[in-house]
Amino acid sequence: MCIEMALILNMKLSIFLLVVFSVTVLCVEDKRVTKFKNQHIIETDTEKSCDDLIKEKKIKDNNKPKLRNTFIINAFEKVKDICKEEQRVYDNDNLYTSSETMITLHCKLQTEGKNKGKYEGVKKEKHIEIACENINNILQPVHLQCLVIEAKASLVPLC
């Protein structure tokens, strides 16, 4: 009787731990998604300069200043909504294009002149193309591919 009770308790504990760990794994955000959010998402418009944003978010390219970076000024959930089958650019590819335009802040590192080492920022309203990966059975944005312009009834990438 005691052995049976111990086995039942052990089995219940195992099931409980399996559920807890499964939920924990689903709640932990993938590193690629976290990096995408940090490098490319600004939830609300800001008056901060590219220099301030890149410094604040610690954006680097192999420990060197990144030559350019584009921020999407929108809620992450709105950007994540682009990762839907009907937004897919090509069959058998992981690129998706936004159906609506989004405001972006394109930051480019100045390499010459009096502003050398500082970023110049330009805001643009364009469609965006992002790469999405299936993570925990949910398509998630992991890379900003490029901005897209409209050209006579079709979208043309500016990659």
Beta strands, then each sheet from edge to edge (+ up, - down):
strand 1: 41-42
strand 2: 60-61
strand 3: 64-65
strand 4: 68-73
strand 5: 95-97
strand 6: 102-109
strand 7: 119-135
strand 8: 138-151
strand 9: 154-158
sheet 1: 1+ 4+ 6- 7+ 5-
sheet 2: 1+ 4+ 6- 7+ 8- 9+
sheet 3: 2+ 3-
end
